[in-house]
């Protein structure tokens, strides 16, 4: 019967884990799909705008060719030339900047070209420089006056203000859209994080509350047993376990509120962690701690900070599958206290490193994937520090680093 219950519990855990992994992958696929769709829409918008700009540029080129013909007619006018029509064509251009130069590059006339007030006295020189830039961009039309070599005019032109704005408009539009998308994502993440915080706090407070009553009862029963059987060697061990439960309830009660921090000996704190884990792991697992000289104390909440190392060590023990070593090394660097927790476990795949601190993520058959998420919350939100995977290699081991 016990084997059946255990097997049923294992299956439930496997089903729960499979469900979590399914929805995690599903959400990731949705995010990737939305990002790909956004990129495709942006690309389509840019391509459509590009073709539209090309069509308008061709139209402006055609208008300039007609305008160049009008210049040719005006320059070679005779009694049969309809000057009214020629002048009307020339006057109709009110948007496209155009500069007419001779074969040597001297400006003959210009139209729709902006000249700054400071350069008004030397407008011809400014116009010559702009004409040279237009020629460099191959935006010029040659107007032959006679068959003699060198007897021609160059009609140099630039894109109209409308065409220039249209060329830049899609990028401005996409920038504004991306800004709104970023703001929307930030708002959603902030809302999600706030909701997660409420769940964390509510779950922690409720857990501490539910543990409080049976722990008080166990403490009372322990005192009765101590008085009844003062020489029993098992009662002190029971008392340690009851105190351990009380410590766990105290830790949960601190989640969601500002913990009280004080200067704590780091060597003593790590010693407590090593002693606790050493009694609850296989003899084939070696757990050691090393504190460099100059690292005397840290300003932390000892109950919560011990919890962080216990979670890291428990994950390491699971990763080593009952055989290996865990080494905790504390040292000072860059004005901060660094603490590395290294194990010789199976390591973390590169694709999973960025997800190890995400609530609900786990590769184990048992567990809810909350230990590392809780550790990150304690270190970063309550102690203004940081925790991350320093290095990990599959089959070799993993090193987590804590900075406070």
N, C-alpha and C positions, 0 to 999 in steps of 0.2 A: 504493500500500500504506500509506504514511504517512497519507494522507488518510483511508483506511478505519479505521486504528487510532485516529486522532484523533476521527473521527466516532463510533466505538464507545465511546471513553472518555467523550465528551460525553453520549452516550445513557445510559451507565451512571450518570454523575453526575446526569442529569435524573431517571432512574428512582429513584436513591437519595434525591434531594431530594423527589420526589413521595411516596415511601414514608414519609420522615420527617414531611412535612407531613400525610399521611393519618393516621398514628398520633397526631400532635400534636392534630389536630382531633378524632380519635376519643376520646382521653383527655379533652379539654376537654368534649366532648358528654356523656361518662359522668359527669364531675363536675357538669355543669349538671343532668343528669337526676337524680342523687342528691340534689342540693340542692333541686330542685323536689319530689321525692318526700318529702323530710324536711319541707318547708314544708307540703305537703298533709296529711301525717300529723299534724303539729302543729295545723294548722287544724281537721282532723276531730276531734282530741281536745278542742280548746277548744270546738267547737260541741256535741259530745256532752255535755261537762261543763256547758255553759251550759243546755242543755235539761233536764238532770238537776237542776240547781240551781233552775230555774224550776218544775219539778214539785214539788220539795220545798218551795219557797216557797209554792206554792198549797196544799199539804197543811197547812203550818203556819198559813196564813191560815184554812183551814177549821177547824182546831183552835181557833184564837183566837175564831172566830165562835161555836163551841159554848161556849167558856169565857165569852164575853161574855153568851151566853144564860143561863148559870149565874149570872153576876153579877146579871143582870136578875131572875132568879127569886129569888135571895137577897134582893135589895133590895125586892122587892114580894111577899115571902112572906106567905101566909095559912095558915089551918088545913089547906087541901088540898094545900099544897106539900110534896113529898117532900124534906125537907132533907138526908137521908142521901145521896140521889142527887146533889143539888146539890153538897154538900161533897165527895163522891167525885170529881165532875168537876173541881172546883177543885183538889183535892189531886193529881190525876193529872198536872198540868202541872209537870214537874220540870226542864225543859230550856229552855223559851222565856222569856226575860226579859219581864216584863209589869208595867206600872204603871197603876193606876186613878186617874184624877183627876176632879174635878167640873167643872162648866161654867166655873168661873173659873180652872182650872188647878191648884187645890190638890190635893195627893196624898192619896188616901184609904187606899190600901194598895199594896204592891208585892211582887213575888215573883221569885226567881231573878235579882235585880239585885245585882251586886257593888258593895259600898261599901267603899272603902279605910278602914283602921283610923284614919287621920288625920282622915277626914271622918265618922266614926261619930257624933260629937256633933251634927252637922248633917245627918243622913241624909236628912231630908225635903227640904231645899234641894237636895241633890245629886240626889235622885230627881226633883224638879221640873225641873231642868235636863235630865236625861236624857229625861224625858217630852216636853219641848219639842223635843228633837232627834228623837225618834221621830215626833212629829206633823209635823215639817218633812219627814221622809222619807215622809209619808203612810202610816205604819204605825199606824193607830188605827181603832177601831170605836166608833161612837156607840151608846150604850145609853139609849133613851128610858125615863124612869121614869114620867112622867105626860105628859098632853097640854099641860101648862103650858110656855110657852117658857122655856128656860134650865134646865129641870129634867131634866138628863140626866147621864150619866157617860161618860167617854172611856176605853176600854181601849187603852192604848198598848203596843205590843210591839216587840221587836227580833228579829233572826234568832238562832236558837239557835246554840250553839257548834259543833255538828255541821255546820249549814248554812254557817256562816262558814268553817270549815276546808275544807269541800268546794269552796267558791267559789275559795279560794286554792290549793288542792292542785294543780290542773292546771298553774298557772304555776310552782309549786315543782318539780313533776315535770319540766316542760319545761326549767327552769333546770338541774336536775341532769343531764338527758339531754344538753343542750347542752354542759355542762361536760365530761362524759365524751367527747362528740364532739370537742371542742376538744383535749382531752388526747390522744385517739387520733390526730387529724390531726397534732398536734405531734410525737407519737412516730413516726408514719409518715414525716413530713418529715425528722425528725432521722435516722431510720434510712436514708432515701433519700440524704440529704446525706452521711452517713458512708460509704455505699456509693459515692457519686460521688467522694468524696475518695480512697477506695482506688483507684478506677479511674484518677483523675487522676494520683495518685502512681505507681502501677504503670506506666501508659503513659509518663509522663515519664522515670522511671528507666530503663525499657527502651529508650526512644528515645535517651537519652544514652549508654547502654551500647552500643547498636548503632552509633551514630555514632562512638564513640571509636576503634575499630580502623581504619576506613578513613581517618579524619582523621589519625591518627598516621602511617599509610602515606603519605598525601598530603603531610604535612609533610616526611617524609624524602625523598620524590621531589622536592619543591620545592628542598630544600637541594642535592640532587645536580645538579639543573638549574642552580641558581645558580652552583655551582662549575664546571660544564661550559660554560655560556653566560653568563658574568658580565655581558655587555653587552646581553643580550636585554631589550627593554623590556616584554615580556609577562609575564616571570617575577614582577616586583613585583605586578602585577595578580592573578596567580594566587595569590600569597602572601596578598594581601588577602582573596580569596575563601576560602582555607583558614582564615585567622584568623576570618573570619566564621562559617564552619561550627563552629569551635572555640567561638566565643561562643554560638552557638545550643545546642550540646551542653551548655555550662556552664549556660545558662539552664534547660534541661530538668532538669539534675541538681539544681537548687536547689528545684524544685517538691516540696513535701511535707516540706521541712526548713526550719528557721528561718533566713532569709537574713541575712547580715551587713550591717548598715546603717552608713552613715557620712555625714558632711557632704559634700555634693556641690554644686558650682556649678550652679545651675539653668540659667543662660545657656549654660554649656559643654555640659551634658547635652542641652538642646534643640538646640544647634548641631550636635551629632553626629547627632541624628535628622534634622534638616533636610538635612545634607550627604548622609547615607545615602539618604534618600528622593529627594532631588533628582537623584542620579545614576541612579536606577532608575525614573524616571517621565518622561512626555512633557514636552517643552519647553512645551507648552500648559498645563501644570499648574504653578501658582506656589505654593511652600511657604515661608512666612515665620514667624518667631518673634519675640516681643516680651516683654521682661521689665522690669517697672516698677522704679523705684528703690526700694530697701529690701528687695527680694527677692533676697538674696545666695545663700543656699544652703538645701538641704533635706536632712533626714536620711532617706536612702533607700538601697536597694540599686541602684546605677546600672545594672547589667546588666538586672535585671528591670524597672526603671522605664522604661528606654529601650524595652523590649519593648512596654510599654503604649502608648506614643506611636506606635510603628511600626505596631501593630495598628490604632489609630485612624486613622492616616494612610492605611494600605492600604485600609481600608474606605471612607474618604472618596474616595480615588482611584477605586475601583470605582464609587462612587455618582455621581461626576462624569463617568464614561465618557470619561476622557482629556482633559477640558477644564474648567478652573475654577481655584479658588484655595483654599488651606488656610492658615488663620492661627491660630497658637498664641500665646495671650496669658496671661502669668503676672502675678499681682498679689496683694496682701495684703488680707484683709478678715476682720473678726471674729476676729482673732488667728490665722488660719490662712492657708495659701498656697493660692490658687485658680488653677487652670490651665484655660483654655477652649480647646477645639480646635474651630474653626468651619470648615465647608466650604460650598461653593456647589453641592452635589450635588442629587439629586432629592428629598431629604428622606425622612422616615419617616411612614407613615400612623399616625394617632392610635391605631388599634386594635393596632398592632404595637409601640408604644413600650415597653409594660410587658414585652414578650417579647424585646427585643433582647439582653439579657444571659443569656437562658436557653440552656443548652448544646443544640446541635443546631438552633437556630432560625436560618434564613437565608432571604433572598429572592433570593439569587444562584443562577445556574445551576450554578456551580461552588463548591466549598467545603463545609465541614462545620459551619459556624456555631459555631466554638469560640474565635475570636479575641477577641470582646468578653467572653465568659464568662471566658476566661483573664485578660483585663485587669481585670475586676471582682474576681477572686480575688486577683490580685497587689496591687491597691490596698487592698481592704478587709480581707483576712485577713492579709496580710504587712506592711502599712504602716499599719493602723488608720485608713485614710482612707475616702473615699466617691467613687463615680463614678456619674453619672446623666446622662440627657438633659435638658439645660437648656431647650432649645427646638428645635422642628423644624417645618418647614412644607413641604408637598409642592410641589416645583418651585422652592423657594427655597434650602433647605439645612438643615443640622443643626449644633447646637452641643452638644458633650459637655463636662461640667464635672468636674474632679477636685479634691478637697479633701484636703489632707494637713497 
